[in-house]
Amino acid sequence: MAKFEICAHRWIHVGEPGFGVAIANDSTYGHDVFQTPRAGGGTCTTVRLTLLRAPLYPDPSADQGRHTLRVSIVPGAGVGDAVRAGYAINLPWRTVRGSRAVAPIVSVSDPGVVVEAVKLAEDRSGDVIMRLYESMGRRTAVTVSAGFDAAGATVTDLLERTPTGSTATQGRDLGLQLRPFELITIRFSASTERRIGR
């Protein structure tokens, strides 16, 4: 109640049992959500997006000029639909022509688990780092699979260090139990063949 605005990157979801609405955006992160009485009884939930702030300090010319903002509304949406709408408007599919289909670099067995980033390890070992999170707010059992030869997979911290007692496996598949909204970093160890071929 003390806030006039909340921040929500990419999407916001307002729902009740059996029905929800998602609002996704590509650049506007301030939202104002409040309830007002409805004529005839009940309440109405209103979501407003802060399009521009234009503060005078520290930059008196901030937010001046022409702006293009994209917003999508998904009626009847659940939280998973909101997550997908947010990614669709911020990271649309890019298609390139090629001589064959390309398999995914990594995959997950549960659609509620989102792969946020895949990159090479900072230590230049040739290992592949993958960051993922549980997006639905529920405990989830998931299998993470590499689409390339990997000697093993280990759960690390965000700085790509392996803590004592970390979950690890041999090969390219790793089974995990995720808590609601948990963020995980996984290191796929480069196979000997990949290290030599670098």
Beta strands, then each sheet from edge to edge (+ up, - down):
strand 1: 6-7
strand 2: 11-16
strand 3: 19-25
strand 4: 30-37
strand 5: 43-50
strand 6: 71-75
strand 7: 106-108
strand 8: 113-120
strand 9: 128-134
strand 10: 140-146
strand 11: 150-156
strand 12: 168-170
strand 13: 173-178
strand 14: 183-190
sheet 1: 1+ 4- 5+
sheet 2: 2+ 3- 6+
sheet 3: 7+ 10- 13+
sheet 4: 8+ 9- 14+ 11- 12+
end
